[in-house]
């Protein structure tokens, strides 16, 4: 599985994923020079690289996702949405 996190993705979740799955193929928008890039470009990059975009952005990413659907373009997005406070505990 190849993942891409957007620039506002929760760092605690990212660190938890890496800690539990150290071989996970995951890159951040910040690491590939796409910080402050529009969502449509990020979706296109993720699709070209066959990566699943992890985001909390339910407000704008869905607009561009539907545009890609209507054009018949392939992409993968996983939106992580929180209600309330995220609590992480040590095991």
N, C-alpha and C positions, 0 to 999 in steps of 0.2 A: 504494500500500500504506500502510495506516494502522496504526501500531504503538503499543503501550503497554508500558512496562517496569515491573516491580514494584519495590518499594522496596529489595530486596536484589540487584537485577540488577547484574552486574559493570560498573563505571563505565568500565573500559578498553575493554570491548566496545562499550559505548554510544558512547564518544568515537570509536572506530575506525569505527563505522557512519556517524556524522555526518561524519567527515572524508572518507570515501570516497563518501558519498552525501549531500551537503549539503542537497538538496531533500527528503530523506526526511521524511515526516510522522510524527514520533515524539514522544510525551510520556511523562513519568515520573509515577508515582503521586504523588511529592512535589509535582509542579507543579500537580496538579488537586485537591489537598486530600483525598486518600484515603489518606494515610500512616497506618499502624496500623489499617487497615480489614480486616475479615475477607475471606477469599478469595472467598466466594460473592458478596459485594457487588462486588468487583473484577471478577469474571467477568461479572456482570450489566452493569456499567458498560461494559466492553469490548465486549460483545455489542451493547448499545444504540448505542454510538458506532461500531460496525463496525470495531473495532480488533483486531489480533492481539496477544495478551498474550505478551510475552517474559519468561520466568522461569527460574530455576534450581531452583525449588521442586518437586521430585519427591515430597516427603513428604506434603504436605497438599493441594496444588492438584489432584491427581488425584482425590481424594475428591469435591471439589466439581464437578469436570469430569464425573465419572460421574453425579453427581446430576442435572446439567443434561441429560446424554444420556438418562437414564431418564425425565425429564420431557418429553423431546422439544424441549428448548430449544436454540437455536443459539448457538454460541460458537466462538472460534478461540484456541487456545493453542499456543505453540511453546515447548517446554521445552528449555533448553540445559543439558546436564549434562556436567561435566568429570570425567575420570579423570586424576589427576595435576595437574601445575602448568601454568598458562596462561603461555605465553611470547609476548610481543609483540616484534617486531623492526622496526627502521626500514628503509624501502626507499630 
